[in-house]
Amino acid sequence: RAPRRSILTKQAELSRLLEKHDCSSLLTPTQKTELLTQIQAALLGIWNTNPVRRHKPTPEDEARYGLSVVEQSIWEAVPEHYHAVDYALKEIGCDPLPIDCCLLTFASWMGGDRDGNPYVTAALTRRVVYLSQWRAATLYWTEVGTLLWDLSVAGMPNNEVMEELNRIFGEQNAQRQGGTTIKKSTSMSAMNFDFYRPQLETEEYYRQVLTHIRDRLAVTVRRAAALSSDLPAPEESFVPPYVKTTELAADLLRVYKSLHECGDGILAEGRLKDLLVRVHTFGLSLTRLDIRQESSRHVDAVDAITSHLGLGSYRTWNEQTKVQWLTNELHSKRPLVPKKFPCNAEVQEVLDTFKMIAEIGSEPFGAYVISMTTSASDVLAVRLLQKEAGVEEHLRVVPLFETKNDLQNAPGCMELLFNNSWYRANLSSPPQVPNVGWQPHQEVMLGYSDSAKDAGRLASVWSLHQAQEKLVELSQKHQIKLNLFHGRGGSVGRGGGPQYLATLSQPAGSVQGWMRVTVQGEVIDHYFGLSSIASHTMERYTTSVLKATLFPPSAPSADFRGIMSRLSESSCDKYRAVVYEDPEFVEYFRAATPDFELKGLNLGSRPAKRKQGGIESLRAIPWMFAWTQTRLQLPVWLGVGSALAAEIDAGNLSLLQQMYQDWPFFRSTIELLEMVLAKTNKGISDYYETLLVPEDLQTVSTKVWEELERTISSIQKVTGRDEFLGSENDRNSRLAISSRVPLVDPINVLQANVLMRMRMDDDHPEKDELRDAFAVTVQGVAAGMGWTG
């Protein structure tokens, strides 16, 4: 992401102060003066903080940022969201959510995503796992400390709590009688409640239980803090740490039930219930860590194994042979990989990752995502590598289908897996997600970014839509619960946009009470930066999933499908003709956008390219990032104008208008294009070209401008409006764009001139100042547009 965490934190604090200022009529004159001073201090702090990141963030830095968002806003927002849902249920005469309900879960792959990122190693992932546990246990420790003040209840609890207390006291007495030295608590546990005295504890049974819980959390904190710094775990205390979420949940639930059974239920429904909600939502790690790796890395690992064993080169086998061999090995009880296995560093890193998962256990992990999945053997290979590493409870393996061709082949790939005897018998529902309906469970991830870069946005969204329809049909045929994981980016060019609109436009049956979506780092603060904003975001997710489940859209007619298929093919052909087939396009792209200069900024830990090459090797984020900076946003609309114009010329305008009115998928596609075009500024983009693009590349420029005009004209004909976002429902979007985007114009002018000066002379005497100026303009444009890439 572009802005520094130091500035984002200050901006969040400034927002809280401004919210307080909105209610200043309730403040005394002294409080108002103090509040204004605090606002001035926050503004000065932002102004005096260098916005330019001097050092490239590490994957661990990125993980710390993600955890800080959970701690600072989502932690408070989750109970608020549950309160809102319970209130809504009460209003319609329904019972509240069950106490062990898991309405929302959070995962992350910051520190787990090694796809094309050589800096994410098994050792680093291990540190991030314990870092997450350390932060989670610290938050729980604090909350239990507050509960100790709340639950000063004198009187007998239920039998279950008394049995637990007897067990605790029995263990402690056994430790003492066995000669074990009980060391005085240090660190966090030294902050215990000194006012406790034996005569008080004899009647305050809940406090005794909570003290034991807090002692266990203190041990958990110290252990995780040490392991997150690659230090040995502290000596074992007579109080064991928590290692599973179910242990902590059971201890708190015991108190909750006792309060209700003993007539003190109202005390259980406050802070204690909120804590239980958090435990079920966040677990012992705040966010479960997904692991992601490219399929070719697993092929390399298995190939090294088969070559070492004298079985031949795995990568040269056909798909049928691979699947048969992998299945036989998964059935086999003998080990396949020898303990001392000679291999290169890259293969060893893959094997070390699986060993790390086996050593830590599956509790803190979520899914194992395979990027660039092309076949069933890609999935079976990961299951085999988990088996050989000794992973007791396998991580659920999630194939990620990204390119247009892979999306088209996804149903066939999953059909092979569902028909595989071992695979079907070993599917399971992830314990962190409540299973609704069929057993077993399959998660499939759909890539929006790479498919859009590969084929253009219109072809991408139609391929995604068709793939979902076929996967839903396949899951119903095999009676396997399907959960679709939508890999959306921040910008529209990578599948971003209003989530509510996107959810309601999904094919019928693809949302069955749950769905999984990514929130990219570049827009995390937009959706979760403040607890109030996070609450609204959760409400939109919950409402849209509920509505899409109860009222799925009707299937499109054959006429609608026919036109959409033609639009997809036509737009893809035009897009690829410009981006991949025009020999001058790559040079035009590098001249007209700050693509090269962006690589020199310290925006993220991952390299911009998976490998050396042209557009095809460039990652989707920097591809879209570069076009966003120039305000052209070419990947979103390129090819759309030609496709729509061809259908209009063929006499299908009225049918296109009907599709816009009656088909949620097509309407959301057009409206997102409207939003992007409303932010596109031809004058600004043309200014970049005037300063930066050589005259011999003007032929490419002409093609681009002609297609932009066709796109604008065609969309206006389909919507029947002369201006973008002209409907009443888009009033807020129009206001936001009209008030914010014009402020970006002067920043773009500055950036174009800075780029020109940077390119004139690599040894410019002011090159450092120019680089800093460029970095600041990048942040300004990204803030005004609402996303980086």
ROKEVO-943656 format. One record per residue (C-alpha): residue in three letters; z, x, y. Coordinates in steps of 0.001 Angstrom, whole numbers, plus 500000, padded with zeros to 6 digits. Each point is the difference from the previous one (the first is absolute). Example, Ala and Ser with C-alpha at 12.3 -4.5 7.8 and 13.67 -1.06 7.14 Angstrom:
2
ala507800512300495500ser499340501370503440
***
This chain:
789
arg500000500000500000ala499390501070503602pro503346499559501867arg503063502099499232arg503016498459498321ser502193501213502886ile498024497842502433leu499805497001497669thr503791500012499637lys500456500034503775gln497448497227500423ala501874497870497482glu503234500558501918leu498240499109503266ser498752496771498433arg503548499069498983leu501245500663503530leu497237497861501485glu500894497154497626lys503558500275501238his498732500010503578asp498211496695499343cys503480498478499606ser501479501828502987ser501178496727501558leu502903500164497521leu501038503481501123thr502482501017502645pro498777502038503003thr501485503147498468gln498263499343496675lys496677499402501758thr500297503307501836glu500841501836496790leu497074498326498220leu497527501055502695thr501342503546499794gln499462499973496226ile496422498748500464gln499303502748502529ala501465502583497625ala497839498741497130leu496859500164502151leu500871503489501218gly500617501110496417ile496548498798498991trp498370501591503056asn501652503379499399thr499189500094496271asn496848501914499187pro497677497465498316val498022502772498312arg501179500869496496arg500087503814499811his500334500236496246lys498181498208497229pro502350497535498318thr500859500657496386pro500023497266497349glu503788500143500158asp499880499416503763glu497846496937499369ala502434498736497370arg502906500408502412tyr498097497980502591gly499392497199497501leu503661499911499015ser501045499950503658val497992496786500528val501837498387497087glu503369501117501318gln499429499062503636ser498297496615499696ile499158498708496521trp503590500422498789glu501186497453502579ala496923497772499764val500133499273496258pro503236497914500026glu498762498195503122his496825499054498152tyr501971498671497029his502154497947502380ala496831498489501502val498625499126496566asp503319498471498885tyr500127497921503167ala496440498764499440leu500859499074496407lys503096498146501168glu497929498028502522ile497857498549497196gly502927499318497691cys499652503003497682asp502582502467498740pro500145503445501639leu498418503020498361pro501888501300496944ile502343502856500781asp498000502360497806cys496645498910501451cys497568502770500845leu497789498401502627leu498693503285501416thr499834503552498719phe499029503188501784ala498279503059498608ser498505503142501506trp497809502874498953met501063502293502831gly500957503015497949gly498354498561496882asp496334499863500992arg498442503180498699asp496405498704500125gly498204502802501820asn503235501330501470pro500907503403498512tyr503313500000501881val501440497164497883thr501409501744496949ala502393498991497252ala502786501924501744leu499375498243503304thr499892496562498371arg503321500756498311arg501557500813503386val498620496805501543val501426497911497133tyr503497501359500604leu499559499807503758ser499335496269499596gln503037499584497760trp502166501887502485arg498997497735502885ala500385496829497911ala503442500940498699thr501130500889503541leu498997496569501284tyr501745498240497109trp503103502148500500thr500170498908503638glu499556496323499135val502699500083497319gly502318501667502497thr499524497026502320leu500623497593497117leu503361501674499430trp501061498613503375asp498531496566499325leu501402499332496522ser503694500517500592val500610497017497725ala503493499777498499gly500105498098496727met498769500117496443pro496254500397499352asn498286498674496881asn500449501541496563glu496806502058500253val501252501882503074met503419500549498408glu498368501384496846glu497934502357502151leu503119501196501838asn501816500614496715arg496991501988498777ile499964502095503199phe503737500702499861gly499759500775496288glu497273502588500579gln501942501607502831asn503189500196497910ala498057501490497106gln498583502653502316arg503478500878501247gln501579500078496522gly497144502112498710gly500860502723502472thr496988499481502229thr500631501160503554ile499249497309502524lys498796501830503077lys500676498656503440ser496957498142501295thr497938501822502561ser497018499192502150met499369496281500268ser502814498849497746ala502533501847502163met499382497220502503asn501758497544497697phe502237497359501461asp503238501862500655phe501845496757500733tyr499888499073496296arg503388500234498367pro500981499248496405gln501989496930501002leu496934498523501715glu497626500867497183thr502004498084497441glu498891496690501495glu496632500891501600tyr497987500112496802tyr496565499797501601arg500786503018502150gln500938501929496884val496640499186498412leu498089500793503182thr501853503307500401his498834500997496519ile496415498948500861arg500128502019503178asp501362503046498177arg497080499814497570leu497581499718502930ala501579503055501644val499401501988496810thr496434498642499927val499457501153503581arg501273503523499345arg497943500367496825ala496760498735501576ala500516502080503181ala500377503166497945leu497018499318497737ser497796499092502989ser500607503536501291asp499253501637496627leu503701500760499526pro501870499419496734ala501793496688499622pro503715500148500884glu502588500239497239glu500531496673498293ser502803497893501389phe502097497577497987val498026497374501912pro496372499955498808pro497066499582502397tyr497754496961499883val496774500784498168lys498562496498499573thr499679497152502474thr501289497548497410glu503373501805499945leu500591499543503728ala498665496442499956ala502313499062497112asp503071501431501751leu499299498050503204leu498978496824498191arg503334500022498172val501813499748503341tyr497549497371501273lys500548497722496994ser503754500398500124leu500177498946503640his498035496853499210glu502039499171496898cys503293500489501851gly499121497717502928asp499073502725502495gly496232499581499733ile499424499967503740leu501182503635500099ala497426500891497335glu497125498469501981gly500229502425502888arg499782503775499940leu500445500197496218lys496983497779499320asp497912501989502483leu500961503173498165leu498969498500496655val496671498970501507arg499473503583501141val500931501434496605his497436497785498250thr497379500789502652phe500466503729500539gly501661501189496808leu501606503435500002ser496983501597501671leu499194497761503005thr496347500137498940arg498691500622496508leu497720503004500045asp496456499443498747ile498168502976498535arg496284500257500753gln497535502486498562glu496218500172499687ser498556499177496558ser498113503301499728arg503297501929500034his501134498143496880val496634500671498357asp500497503721500703ala503470499895498438val498907498207496826asp496932502235499745ala502228503077500123ile502120498532497187thr497083499169497701ser498358503354500657his503246501840499204leu500377498053496747gly496432500774498981leu498868496364500226gly497205500676502458ser499544499161503672tyr501424496568500786arg497933499608503163thr496758500215498013trp500923497139497665asn498517496554500540glu502283497132501043gln500268498500496519thr501094503314498485lys502539500558502790val501543496542499592gln500210500313496205trp501615503448500121leu502468499003502742thr500971496856498080asn500584501966496786glu502214502476501835leu501969497215501660his500666498502496552ser500977503399498594lys503648501013499821arg499376503749499943pro499950502042503230leu496581501021501261val500695502548502737pro501731503216498854lys503016501169501987lys498341503243501056phe496617498844501144pro497747502458501885cys498087498266502800asn498935500490503602ala502230499179502977glu498391496639500746val500435498731496444gln503560501330499918glu500792498065503181val498770496768498389leu502145500633496908asp503009500958502165thr499732496681501825phe500367498067496764lys502874502247498865met501733499354503317ile499702496228499476ala501444500372496492glu502957502075501231ile500908497705502904gly499295496752498164ser497950496995501063glu502667498347502172pro498907501407503403phe496264499737499309gly497549497148500395ala496401500185498803tyr497818502877498909val496773499360501918ile496756501592498811ser497576500425502879met496255500064499304thr500463498153496702thr496664499581498266ser500844499206496367ala502601498748497536ser500604503546498772asp501322500924503471val502881497559499462leu500686500921496358ala500068503702500918val502910499434502385arg501879497998497376leu499510502882497540leu501161502618502512gln503152497927500651lys500629499768496242glu499573503735499488ala502324500817502907gly502748497859498471val500082497216502597glu502193497420498264glu499116497006502134his496397500503501081leu499080499433503621arg497544497143500248val496529501494500290val497854498501502748pro496257500685500069leu498606500259503526phe496379498890500321glu498561501272503275thr496227500341500260lys497524497128499827asn498861501017496518asp503558500400498743leu500905496537501296gln497020498534498160asn501039501799496807ala503715499113500320pro499885496816497845gly498228501853497191cys502560502803500138met502938497580499824glu498312498035497184leu499967503167497882leu503687500578500704phe501030496416499271asn498150500178496670asn501721503289499084ser502728499295497444trp502410502730501152tyr499554499292503699arg500554496270499739ala503064500457497796asn501549502408502497leu499497498118503241ser503201498956501696ser501228498383503161pro501538502373502532pro503738499246500122gln500093500244503797val497625497046500369pro501080496617498606asn497340498881497564val498631496522500473gly498005498434497187trp498109502004497449gln501128503101498188pro498929502729500100his499028501337503426gln497077501996501425glu499698501363503517val496588500950501414met499485501694503359leu496944499279502108gly498831502617502497tyr498748498691503325ser499560503316501797asp497685501957497727ser497927496961499033ala499367499308503702lys499055503637500651asp497778499947496939ala498097496739500622gly500962498605503413arg502638497382500716leu497999496853499176ala498905501297496585ser503515501304499412val501833496732500601trp497518498049497853ser500323502508497152leu503782499725500274his499817496202500010gln497779499907496913ala502128502571498171gln503116497900500612glu498323496859498698lys498924501739496796leu503386501684499497val501768496643500410glu497654498431497454leu500636502906497626ser503785499758500330gln499894496283499274lys497815500603496952his502436502554498559gln503146498219501263ile501157503118501854lys501808499710503290leu497957501684502744asn501362501472503202leu497381501232502460phe501006502919502204his497985499974503229gly499528503521501376arg499399499004503598gly499817502510502822gly501203499504503556ser496621499416501634val497534497225499181gly497558502654498822arg502428500824497184gly500993496451499091gly502628499487502693gly500514497019502276pro502324496979500072gln501625499800496560tyr500549496231500196leu496283499386500457ala499131502495497258thr502349498428497461leu498696496481500558ser496417501177499534gln500604501449496519pro498166498394497039ala501690497096498211gly502438501217497349ser500267503543501346val503333499244501716gln502367498575497391gly503341500093501736trp499842503689500741met497759502729501312arg500302503640500974val498572501545503165thr500094503360501739val501200500452503568gln498522503271501223gly502139502518501853glu497934499583503162val501062496333500370ile503486500025498450asp501636499775503401his497683497156500978tyr501322497932497081phe503485501425499372gly500979502037503072leu502832497656501031ser502132497727497827ser498771496927501901ile496367501031499477ala500688500786496341ser501495496520499520his496851498384501416thr497823502181497755met501956498982496895glu499736496373501039arg496212500280500286tyr499730501657496585thr502244497434498331thr498332497011501644ser496458501168499276val500732500783496336leu501736496642499557lys497158498109501642ala497273501897498103thr501821499266496733leu500531496293500623phe496723499292501800pro497371502484498795pro496556499749501596ser497191498243498187ala497390502101498276pro496912500562502192ser496825498090499181ala496986501611498350asp498183499950503355phe502890501808501695arg500083502600497224gly496268500543500175ile500021500661503723met503081502217499746ser498394502084497248arg496870500486502086leu502077500875503067ser501931502541497937glu496912501720498598ser498093499951503272ser502899501351502070cys500707502687497393asp496374501132500017lys499979500249503789tyr503387501767500109arg499037502589497391ala496556500506501552val501705501124503205val503150501732498737tyr498843501657496784glu496199500145500105asp499256500967503604pro500032503838499934glu501086500141503653phe502939497609499730val502667502515498965glu499112502203502964tyr500038496937502279phe503409498943498666arg501509503419500616ala498527500177503502ala500778496451501171thr503588499838498691pro503000502350500072asp499870500365496198phe500248503799500051glu502689500113502696leu502154497397498243lys500347502320497015gly501808502479502234leu502754497535500927asn503279499845498092leu499726496332499056gly500736500032496281ser500684502226497033arg496868499151498030pro496679501843500497ala497210497902501553lys497693500629497032arg500474499888496241lys497352502736499680gln497279501667502042gly496971497871500836gly498611497403502395ile501034496412500707glu500512499262496295ser502803502591499763leu501735498920503217arg503080497839499596ala499828496450501290ile502752500515502585pro498389502840502022trp496595498273499606met501283496856501692phe502354501917502297ala497114501883501636trp497995496834500741thr503075498177501319gln500616502731502557thr496527499513501535arg500455496199500019leu496798499490497962gln501694499188496651leu496616500318498321pro501127499766496319val501309496443500533trp496794498358501199leu497103502307499014gly497569497993497855val501549496617500774gly497561499180502798ser496898500697497921ala501346497954497082leu500936496975502127ala496775500171502010ala497930499927496808glu501745496822498822ile499672498383503425asp496282500842500101ala499670498428496544gly501290496692501406asn503556500218498623leu501956499887503277ser501402496523499346leu501196501112496544leu501622503097501492gln501781497803502535gln501170497727497190met501333503040498111tyr501899500997503125gln501568496556500287asp500777499275496329trp500556503312498194pro503231501884500942phe498679503295498619phe496856499954502132arg501842498729503065ser502610502776499833thr497225502581499543ile498165498804503107glu503171499687502082leu501080503540499166leu496566501216501051glu500427498042503250met503328501732500643val498482503431499442leu496973499294502179ala502295498702502741lys501637503452500018thr496673501845499785asn498766501368503301lys496326500982500125gly500395501559503440ile502778502320498815ser498134500941496811asp496866500664502011tyr502016502269502308tyr501061502107496993glu496370500249498915thr498827501030503482leu502473502879500086leu500052501054496356val496860499025498064pro496886502225500212glu496727498330500969asp498398500752496629leu502477497569498369gln499058497065502196thr497985498399497164val503239499393498112ser501632498730503165thr497186497489500526lys500465498595496485val503724499621500590trp499668498159503324glu497321497666498653glu502191499075497029leu502984499393502282glu497987497579502131arg498758498204496868thr503546499682498715ile501345498573503256ser497151497498500320ser500155498881496357ile503750499451499940gln499864497968503205lys497354497777498385val502125499505496875thr503161499118501942gly498144498001502636arg501909501764502769asp498738502281502757glu503191502064500078phe502017501639497263leu503331498462498995gly499077496902501953ser501895497439497923glu503365498618501063asn501657501611496977asp498960503427501307arg501643499586503399asn502759502533499297ser497506502541498656arg497828499599503100leu502985500493502249ala501134503111498130ile496556501583500086ser499249499096503612ser503325501376501227arg500174503145497878val496542501296499141pro498728500521503605leu502886502421500515val498454502189497318asp496715500487501931pro501217502826502272ile501615501725496993asn496634499929498225val498283501476503061leu502553502831500067gln499584500599496271ala496204500204500196asn500219502581502800val502658502008498163leu497807500042496882met497044501212502033arg502023502876501467met501492500901496593arg496543500217498453met498448502020502815asp502065503094499255asp502200500661496956asp501785502712501959his500625497877503067pro502915501456501982glu501618496573500065lys499353499160496350asp503683499355499205glu500339497648502971leu496763498267499043arg501191499574496427asp503257498452501221ala498102497717502389phe497753498892497149ala503015499272497778val501575497834502705thr496780498014500514val499777499412496236gln503451498438500063gly499096497889503027val496811498618498448ala501752499337496685ala502805498114501765gly497550497902502001met497791499154497020gly502972499229497760trp499146502493497248thr498835503558499371gly497634499646497049
***
